[in-house]
Amino acid sequence: MSDNNSSKSIFNLIPDSFDNATKNLTDLPTKTIGQTLSDCWYLVFGKLSHMAEKRRIKYATELEKFKKELTSSIETIPDEFRVDADSQVALLALNNAKFCVEKEDLRAMYVKLLSSAVDSRKTVHPAFSQIILSMDYIDAVILSQFKEKKHIPICNYNIYDSEIHPSKYQMLATNIIMQKPDNISLLEASRSIDSLKRLGLIDTPIGVRIQDDITYDIFKQTELYNDLVSNYSEQLVYIQKGIAILTNLGASFIDCCL
């Protein structure tokens, strides 16, 4: 809490119960977490109590949620599998997590990552922390589609340059995926496929596709496809069939972070 005793301080308006909670944010989360992870928590978050007051209340509330979620998650790990976290993994994860504390979906991934770091059954790579930091909500939602399926059909929407030269075409929309929530557009999902490829979590190998053509019929039922047909005619619209697959890194990341 600030040393400024001015009556104008916003903290004068906060109930004592809330103020006491914010003062204890950097205490050891719980003995069950292990000394190394607890020490790392303090090193990363110990100075956050000096943040600007107008941001401190909201951030402190979310940070308290983070601590409780992490404690609860770790307590579900059986004692025989609970180990002390590797300090490199713990410090990297906590340092990056401070930028995502207020983003519930990404915070949950850091909770899972830090829980995996104290679970002897998991193999955590230090790069996982930076990967989460490079993701947004849509990336996380799209990647979660690979939890049950190791490969998912995708396509590119192309148009032929002309009917005379059908072998030449232009790509208009790439990496279209249908396995996505309804509130995410095709183009948003497409950008996430690009992002997840860049992070090394998935791949879209050239020339690889699912043999059953019926699988790709759904790509002709989208508004984007219908718009292309309206603008260029069905004869000129070409669906290039493909597949998105989970990499080994991606499979390990999902196991430890989702």
N, C-alpha and C positions, 0 to 999 in steps of 0.2 A: 504494500500500500504506500502511496506517496507520503513524503514527510511534510508536505504543504498542508497546514492546518486551516487554510482559508475557508471561510464559510461558503465560498462560491464553488468549492470542490464538489464534483458530481458524486463523489463517494459519500458525502454527507447525506445523500438521499437514498443510499442503499441500506436495506435492513441489515442488522448485525449478523444474522445467520448467513446471508449471502456474502458479506464482506469477509467473514471468517473462512468461508469456503475458498474464496479467491486467494486469500493469503497462503493457503496450504496447497496450492496447485503444484508446487515443485517438491512436495514431500515425496518420500519413497512410495510408489503406488501401492505396493503390498509386498510382504516378504516372499510370497509365492512366486513373484516375478524373477527373483534371483538378483544377486548383488550387482553383477555387471550391467544388466539392463537398467536397473534402478539408478546406478551411477551415471550411465549414459543419458538417462532421462533428465537428470539434474543438470548435466553439462550443457545439454541442448536447450532446455526450457527454463533454466534457473534465472535467466536475465529477462524473461518475458514480462515479469511484474513491473518493469519500467516502461512498458509501452504507453503510448499516448492514451489518456483516460477515455477519450471518446471511442476508441477501438477496444479498450481493455475489457469492458464489461462483456461484450458479445464474444470476443475471442476467449476470454476466461471461461465462459459458459460452455463453449464448444470444446475447449481443452479439457475441462472436467469430464465431459461426455467421453472424450477420447480415452482418458485415463480409466474411467469405469469400464468402458467397452474392452479395453486391453486387459485389464485385470480379470474381468469376467471370462474372456476368451481363454486366457492362460490357465485359469482355474479348472477348465474343462479337460486339460491335458492330464492323463493319468500320471501319478507320481513317478512311476518307473520309467516313463519316457521324458520326463522334464529335466532339462539340462540348462546350464548357464549359457546365455547367448554369447555368440562371437561378438567382440566389441566393435569390429569393423562393420559388420552387418547392422548391429544395433545403432551405432552412431550415425551411419549413413541414412538409415531408415528414419530415425527420429529427427535428424536435421532436415531431411526433405519433407517429412510429414508436417512440419510446422507451417509450410506453405499451403497445406491442404486440409488443415484441421476443420475449417468451416465448410468443406465440401464432403457431404455425408458419404457418397459412394467411394470416393478416393480414400477418405479416412478409414472406411471399412477395409479397404485393401491393405492399408498400412497395419491395421490391427491384425489382419490375417498373416501378413508377412512377419511381424514381430512375434506373433504366437508361434509361427513355424520355426522361428529362430531359436526358440527354447524347447522345441520338440525334436527328439533324437530320430524320429521316423521321417523327418523332412530334410531335404537337401536344398539349402537356400544359397543363391548366388548373390554376391554384393551388388551386382548390376540391377537386381530387381527393384531396388529402391528408386534408382534414377528412371527406370522404365515407367513406374507408376507416376512419377513427377511429370513425365512427358506425355501422359495420357489425359484425356478429358472424359466426361461422363459417357459420351456416345461410344468412345473407344472401348470403355469398360463393358458397356452393354453388348456391343457387337462381339467382343472377345468371349463373353460369357456363353454365347451361342455354341462355342466350340467345346464346352464342358461335356456335352453329351455326344457330340459328333466330331470326329477327327478331320472330316472333310465336308465341305459345303459347296453346292453348285453356285457358280457365278457366271456372268456373261459380260460382253462388251456390246453396246449398241453401235453399229457401224452403218454407213450408207455407201453404196457403190458410186464411184465417180460417174459412171454412165452405164447404160444397158449394153453398150458395145464392148466395154472393157470391164466385165464383171469381176476380174481378178484384182482390180484396183479399188480400194475403198478408203474412206476416212473414218476414224474413230470419233464418235460424238459423245459417248458416255462409257466409262470403263469401270470394271470391278463392281458391277451391279449385283447386289445380294438381296434375296427375298427373306432370309431368316433374320428378321429384325422386328423390334417393337413397332406398333402402328404409329406411334408418335414421332418416329424418326423417318425422315424422307429417304428416298432412294439415293439421292446425291449426298446427303449427310452420311449415310451408311457407306457409300462408295469412298468418301474421303477417309473414313475410319479404316477401311481395308488398306488404303494407301499408307496410313499412319502405322497400322499394326505390322505391315510389311517392313516399313523402315525400321521399326523397333526389333525386327527379327523374330517376332512371335508367330507369324503366319507366312505362307508363301503361295504364290499363284503361278505354278510352273507352266511354261508355254507349251501348248500342244497336248496338255493333259485334261481330260474331261471324263464325265460319267457316260458310259456307253448307252444307257437307256435314254433315248431322245425325249421320251415323255416327261422326264424330269425337268426339262427346260421349257415345257409348254407354258408354265406359269409366267415366264418372262414376256410372253405376248399378251398378258392380261393387265399390264401396268399402264397408268396414265401417260408415263413418259414414252412408252412404245407407241401408244395410240397417237400421240402428238407427232412423233416422227413419221408414222404412216400417213397422217394427214398432210404433213408438209412435203414429203418426198415420194409417197406412194409405197405400197407394200412390196412391190417388186424391187425397189431399191434399198429397202431396209434389210440389213444383214445382222443376225444374232450370232456372234462369235462365242461358242460355248467354252466354258472353262471350269476351273475348280480352285477353291481356296483350301489349303491344308495347314494343319497345325505343325509347327516345327518342334524339334526336341526341346528347344529353349521355351517355346510357348507352352508345351505340355507341363514342363517343370514349373513355369510361372503360374499357370492356372492352379496347379496342385498346392502351391505355397501362398498364393495371393488372392484367389477367388473362392 
